Amino acid sequence: MAVSVVTASQMRQLDRRATEEYGIPSLLLMENAGLQAVLELERAFPHLTRSRVAIVCGRGNNGGDGLVVARHLFNRGIMVEVFLLARQTEIKGDARTNLEIIRKSGAPIYEVTTSQELEAIGEAIERADVVVDAILGTGTIGPAKGLFEEAIELLNRFGKSIVALDIPSGLNSDEGVIPYPSINAVLTVTFGLPKRCLILYPAASCAGRVVTVDIGLPRQLLTDPILDVSLVQAEDLVGVLPPRDPNAHKGTYGHVLVLAGSPGKTGAAAMCALSALRIGAGLVTLALPESLNDAIEAKLTEVMSEPLPETRERTVAHAALERVLELMQGKRVIAIGPGLSIHPETAELVRAVVKTAKTQIVVDADGINALGPNLDMLRDVSLPPILTPHPGELARLLGIDRDEVVRHRIPIAQKVATSFGVHLVLKGARTLIANPEGQVAINMTGNPGMATGGTGDVLTGLISGLLAQGVSAGLAVKAAVYLHGLAGDLAAEAVGQEAMVASDLMTQIPKAIRQLKSHATSLTSTKSPHPPFAKGGYGEIFGRG
């Protein structure tokens, strides 16, 4: 089952529908959330029964979740102290019900309503082994203020093991930025479905390890079409790399054309071409400025090359258009951009190729820069193009600030993909994949060691190589991004993140492919209805903070 990633509004709607349409009391959902959080606390802290636990609760439903946690821990004989950032008389609804239950059980509850009282509990926080953050939940809009902000700063100050309920207090549930003081958790237990802030960086760095737990929401709700953002999972990619045909020849698996390269940037062109072969394409032709052809022929023994007319600056000239169009005949895909340069004449060529292409196009790097303000042309391309920008490139393309792209990655990716009819791969930590219908997939493989020159060129080659083999655009993009990140993770294990270079990824692509195919075989043989690492049908998500 696909794991959706939700906004606060979507989660509230699912909770409401569970109550109104299925008759599940909201109090039961809160009870399930708190109990599941306790089970995760027991898993994470084996000596919990001998530990002191401080639970800091706000006045809303997140505080109510914390009160359920406190009750179950207290009933297990664990030393629990509850610090309520409000008067008990201010607590309403389901949270009030749970407050009454735990109050009658005799667990210690302290009201904290002033800065002085907050500072006074510092000693209790300091002697605690584990702190549970139940201050603010997904309904928070804007920064934590007043006592809540002070409480967040106090908890962070002591450097304790903090477990956040649903999301770390202070984060905006729907965004991947950290604009305000926020809890730095070692573990976040999130309820029902993961929230965007737990997946997108830099906010995800506040969450620590993230575990999504089942709180009893009906399965039908969790797969509702309104949930348009999900995680890329290995099981989504089963069959993307089918067994090779014993009767195959080099033409069976497609022919990739790569338009790339300029002085000083032949490496980008080479890595794109080689990675297309490495993922299984039968043939690759690299078209580049004629003065660079001899060097490429010496460097790439498995790739065919095609020298093209060039400008005075030795970039591909517009005069190459007719030859490029000829080369595109019989090719399933053309990759445009790696190391191509931003020379005006070369950019003009790129726009002409994109405008007239009848084959699948993958546009990266300087190819994206060449499009400039001419994105409207993409609507008229025969097949939905694939664009692979990083946030800076997308910001330049749209004429907006890079920080705006980072802050609103998902809605901006959706808008670009749907407005211009493209598959958009917005690269970075947790790469986003948006399709022309507005659905977004978030990739979880990869690591900071991949922040080095050339890794994007490898990704372009992987996408192109899968397309050449007849894989559909949507599936090819997901598989390429997943395998690209997995190869990066394998490279990090082999050489370390600091020492990693782009060619290390290509070295690990065969192993990444084997792992994916092995996973597919395992799923087929076991016929398991649940994703790997599932708990009650929901995946466990590990943050990379």
N, C-alpha and C positions, 0 to 999 in steps of 0.2 A: 504494500500500500504506500502510495506517495506520501511523503511528510511535508505538509504545507507549513509555510512561515507566515504568521498573521500580524495584522495591525491590532491595536487596542480595540478599535471599533469592530473589527471582524470577530475578535474573541468575545466581546460583549454580546454581539449578535448571536453567536453560537451558544453562549450560556443562556441567553434569553429564550432561544428556540428550544433548547433542551428542556426548559421548564414549561414553556407554553405549549409546545407541540408533543412532547413526550412525557410530560408530567413528572419530570425529575425535579424534586425540590432544590432550590438554590442552597439551602442549608446542607443538603446531602453532598452537593458538589464541593462546598467548603470543607466538609468533614473528610471527604475523599482526598482533597488536596493536602490537608494537614497530615493525614495518616500516611500518605505516600511520601511526604517530605520527611517524616520521622523514619520511615524505612530506609530512605537514602542517607539520612544522618547516621543510622546504624551501620550501613555499608561503608560509609566514608571514614567513620571514626570507630574502629574496633573496640576501643576502650571507653566508649561513651557512657557505659553504666557507672564508671568511676570518675566521670568528668563533671565539671560545673558548667552549666549552660545558661547564658544570659539571652533573653528574648526581648527585643526592643520592638514595640508595636505602635503603629499609628492608629488613627481613629476609624479608618475605613475597612473595606473587605480584606485588604492585605494584612492589616492588623488582626482581623478575625482569623485568617489562616494561621497567623502566629499563635493565637490563643489556642487553637486546636492542637498545634504542635506542642505547646507548653503542657496541655492537659495529658496528652499521651506520654510525653516524657516523664511527667510527674507521676503518672500511674505506674510507670516502669521503675519507680524508685530512684530516678535520676535527680540530682540537685539542680533545681530550676528556679530562676528568678525572672519575673516578668516586669518589664519597665514600660508603662503605658504613657505615651506622649500626649496625654489628654486627661481630662476628668472622666471618671467612670460614667458619670451621668451624660456625657457627650456621645457615648457609643450607641449606635443605632443598628437596627436590622439584625441580620444573621450574626454579625460580630457581637452584638449585644447578647444574643442567646448564648454564644460560646463564652462570653465574659461571665455570665451568671453561673454557668456550669462550673467553670474552673474556680470561680470565687468560692462556691459552695464546697468544692473539693479541698480547700485549704491551702492551695498553692500561694506562695508569696507574690503579691501584686503591688507595685509601687507606682503611684501617679507622679509624673514628671511634667510640670507645666511652666517652669521658669528656667532661665539660664543657670541660676544658682543651683536649683535642684538637679539639673542635668550634670553640672560639674561634680556635684556631690556623689553621683552614681559612678564616677570614674573608677573608684576603688573596686566596685563590684565588677565592672567590665574588665578591669586589669586582672582580677583573680579568676575570671572565667577561662575555661579551656576552649569553649566554642561559643560564638555569638551568632544568633539568628537575626537576620535583618528582615523585619516585617513592617517597615515604616511606610513606604509608599509603593503602590502597585502600578498597573498599566494605565489606570485612569488619570494619572498625574499629567497636568498640562503646564509646561513652563518649569522654571527652576524650583527646587525645594527652598522654602523661605523660613525665616525665623527659627523656631525651635527645631524644625525638621532639618534644616541646613546645618545647624549646630550639632545635632545628633549624628549626622553623617560624618562630619569632620571629626567628632569625638571618637566614633568607632574606628575610623581609619587610622587615627593617631596611635592607637595601642598596638596595631599590627597583629591583631588576633586572627584566628581562622574564622572568617565570616561566611556564613551560609545564607544566601539571599533567597527569598521566596518569590517565585515568578520572575521578577527582574531585580537587579540591584537598584536600591532606592536612589533617585536622582537622575537616572537615565530617562530619556524620552523613548517610550516603547517602540516607536515607529522609525527611529533614525539611528544611523550608525556613528554619530559623532558624540563627543563628551563636552557639551557646552557649559555644564554646570558641575558643582561638586557632586560626586557620585560614590556610592559604596564600592570598595574594591574587594570583591568576594573571591574565595577559593573554590566555591561550589555554588551553582545556581540551580535550584530545583524549579523548573517551570511547568506550568499546569496545562494539560490538554494538548497544546501545540506550541512550538518555539516562537518567540517574538522576534521581530526584525533586529532589535538592538542587541540581541544575544548572538546574532550571526554575523552582522556587519561590523567591520573595524572602522575606527578604533574603539567603538563602544564595547565590542565583544571582549576586549582586554580586561574590562571591569568584571566580567562574569565568571572568570576562571573556567572550571569544568562545568559544562551544562548538561543536565539530565532532564529529559522530557518525560513526565509521568502521566499515566492514565488516571483521569478523575471520573470516568464513567460517562463521558459524552458519547452519544450514539455514533456508531461508525459512519452512518449516512451523512451526518453533519460534517465529519472530518474530511469527507471527499466531495463536499459541495462545490459546484462550479464557481461560486463567488470567490473561492480561495485560489487566487491566480498566481501565487508565488510558492514555489516548492524547492526542495533540495535535490540536487543531482545525486542519485544513488547508483551503486554498481548494478543492482538488479534492473534498473531502467535501461541498461545498455546490453542486456543479454541478446546475443545474436548479431550485434553490430559487426563483429569480426567472425564470420562463419568459416568453417573449415575450407581449406584450399582444395580446389577441384584437381584431381590427379591428371586430368586431361587439359589443364590450363596451359596457356602460353603468355608471353609478356603483354600481349594486347588485352588479355582477359580482364586485367585489373585496372584498366584505364590509363589515360595519358594526361599528365598535368603540364600546363604551360605556366611558367613563372616569368613575369616581367619585373625585373629588379636590377639593382646594382648601380653604382657610380664610383668614381675614384675615392678610395678610402673606405668604401662600404661594400666591398665584394663579399666580405664575410657574412653579412646579413643575407645576401642572395644565395650564397652557398648553403647556409644552414636551413633556409626555407626549402630549397630543392632537395637536400639530403633527407630532411625529416619527412617529406612527402613519400620518398622511397621507403624510408624506415617503417612507416605505418602500413605499407603494403601496396602502394601504387606500382603498376607495372613499368611505366615509362615516365620520365620527367625531362622536359626541355626548358632550359634556362635561356631566356632572351635578354641580352644586355648590350651596353655600348660596345661597338666593334673593337675599340682599343683595349678593352679589358678581356677580350675573348681568350687570348692565348694564356693568360694567367689562370683563368677559370678552367680551361681544358687541362692544364697541368694539375690543378687542385682537385677536380672532380672527375674521377674515372668512371663513375656509374651514371653520370648525368650528361645528357646531350646539351650542347650549347648552340645558340644562334646569334651571330653578331649583327647588330642593328646600326643604322645610321646614327651619328651622334652630333651633339652641339659642339661649339668651340670649347666648352668647358668639359667635354667628354661625358656628358649625360645623354640619355636616349633622346633623339630629336623627334619632332613632330613628323618628319619625313618617314619615320618608321611605321606610320599607321597602316599603310597598305600591307606591309609584310606581317605585322602583328595580326591583322585580321585574317591573313592567309594561314598563319600558324594556328590560329584558334579553330580552324576547320578540323573536325574530328576529335577535338578535345572536350572532355566533360567539364573542365574547370580551368579558369585562369586566375592565378594569384598575382595581385598587383601591389607593389609598394616597398618591399623590404630593401632599404638602402638605395632607393630610386633617386633621391635628391628632390629639392623643391624648386629646381630651375623652372622659370616660367614656361619655356617651350615644352619641357617634359611634363609639367602639370597640364598643359593644353592637350598633350597626347593622351594622358590618363583620362581626362574628361571625354575625349572623343571615343576612346575604347569602351568606356563604361556606357556611353550613350548608345553605341551601336552593337554591343555584345549580344549574342544570342545564346550564350552558354553561361554556366554558373560563374559568378565573380566573387572572389574573396579579396577585400580591400584592406590593406594594413599600412601603418606608418606613413611614409611620404605619399602613398596613394590616397590616404584619408586627407592629408593636408592639401592635396591637389584639388579635392572636391570643393574646398572653401565654402562659399555661400551658395553653391549650386546643388544643394541637396534635392531640390525639386525634381531633378533629372532622374533620381533613383526610382521615382514612382512609375516611370515609363520603361524600366528595364524588363526584359522578357521574364527572367526568374528573379525572385527576391534576392538582392545582393546580401553578402555577409560582410559586415564591418567589424573590425577588431580594435577599437581605440582604447587607450588608457585615459584616465580622467582628464588629463591636460589636453590631449588631442580632441576629445569630445567637447571640452569647453571652448577650444578655439573654433571648432566646427560650428558650434551653436552661438558663438559670440557672447558667452557668459563667463562668469568667474569660475575658476577651478573649484573653489571651496563650495560653490553652489552645487556642482556636480557631486562632490563627495557627500554633502549633507543630504541630498535628495537622489541618491543613486537609483533606487528602484523606480520611483515615478518618472524620472527623466529618461531612464532606459526604456520604460514602457511607452512614453510619449514619442520618442524618436522612432522606435520600432514600428509603432502603429501608424504614425503620421507619414512616414516615408516608405513603408512596406518593406522593411529590411529585417534581417536577423542581426541583432546587435550583441557583440561580445564586449562587455565593458570590463576590461582587465583590471587586476589589482588583487589585494587580499580578499578572498571570497569573490571570485569573478562572477559577474552576472551575465546571464544569457536571456535576452528578450526576443520573442518571435513576433511576426507581423500581427498576430492576433492579440498581443498584449500579455501573454503568459511569460512569466519570468522564472528561471531556474537559477539557483545559487550553488556554485561549486564549492565543495569543502576540502578538496585536496590542494596541496601546495604549501609553501613555507617561505619565510623572508629571504632565504638564500637565493630564491629565483629573481630577486630584484637586482638583476645584472644584465648588461647589454646582450641582446641576441635571443633571449628566451621567448620574446614575442614573435620573432621570425620562425622559431621552431614551431610555435603554435599555429601560425599561418600555414606552414607546410603540412602539419598533421591534419588540419581541417581539409586542406586541398586534397591530400592523399586519400582520405576517406570518401570525399565526394567523387573522386575519380573512379572509385570502386563501385559506385552506384548507390552509396548510402544517402538517404534523404538528408536535406540540409539541416533540419531541426535535430535529427539524431546525430549527424556527423559533428555538428558543433558541440553538442553535449559530450559525446564520446571523446572528442579531441581535447576539450578543456579538462575533462576528468583525467585522461591518460597523461596529459601534459603535467598536471599537478602531481599525479602519482609518481611519474618519472622524477619530478623534482624532489619528492619525499624520499624516494629510493637513492637519489644522488646525495641528498643530505646525510643519509645513513652511511653512504660509502666514503664521502670526502669531507663532510661537515658543511654547514651553511656558509661559513665565511669563505671557504676555498672554492665554492661552487662556481662554475662557468657554464655558459649555455651548452657547450658541447657535452658536458656531463649528463645533461638531460637526454640527449640523443643516445648516449651509451646505455642509458637505463630504459629506453623505450621498449626494447624486447622483453625485459623483465616485467615492465608494467603491463604489457599485452598479455603475457603468460598469467599474471595474477588475475586480470580481468576475465580471461577465458576459463581459468581454474574456478573462479567464483561462479561463473555461469554454469559450469558443469556441476558444481556443488548444488546450486539451486535446482537444476533439472533433476538431479538424482534424489534429492531429499523431498522435492515438491513441497517445501515449506511455505505456508501461507503468509509468513511474517518476514519482514526485512531482517538482515543479519544484525546481531547485537540487540534484537528487539526486546523490549520489556512491555508485556501487555500489548504488543502491536506497535510500539512507538520506539524510534531509534534513540540511541544515546549520542549526544553531540558534544564533542570535546572542543573547548575554546583553545586558542593558541596564544593566550596572553603572556 
